[in-house]
Amino acid sequence: MYKAGSWAKPEKVIVKVEVSEQGTNIRYIVTNLAEFKAKALYEKGYCARVCHGTQNKRA
């Protein structure tokens, strides 16, 4: 949980770090969806949204 000075309450922060030969890839998600586990929220929510947006750009 993290609370910025201007936020009314703390929010869940999910961090994914990948390190490969190409370099380091760090992703942050800040959410108020407390009922979801971090992995499910990242894979089913964030990744699905990003992949869907990428597919739309290719069309």
N, C-alpha and C positions, 0 to 999 in steps of 0.2 A: 504494500500500500504506500501511496505517496500523496502528499498534499502540498501543492504550490501555495504560496502566500495569498494569491487571489482566489483560490478555490474555496467553496463553502465546506467541502468535506473531502476526506481522502479517497483516492480512486485506485483501482487495481492497475498495476503496471506489469506488462509481460515483455520480457526481453529475450530475443533469440540471437545468438552469436554463432556465426559460421566462420571458420578459418580454413582457407585452402591455398593452393599455389597462386591463385589469382589475387589473394589478399584477404582482408577481414571484412565481413558483412555483418553489420549490427542493425537489428530492427527493434523498434519499440512500439508497443501498442498501449494506449491508456484507455481504460474503459470503466463504465459504471455497471457493467453486466456481471454482478457478483455471483449469480447463480450458476455460471458456467466455469468449468475447469479451464485452466490456462491453455493446455494443449488443444482441447476441443475448440475453444474460441479462436485460437490462432489458425488451426487447420481448416475448420469448417466455416469460419467467418472471414477472417482476413485473407487467407490464401484463396478461398473461393472467390472473393470479391476481386482480388488482384488478377487472378487467372481469367475471370469473366471479362474484366476490363481489357485485358491483353487480347483476348479473342475478338472482342468488338473492334479493336484497332486494326486487326489483320484483315477483316472482312472488307 
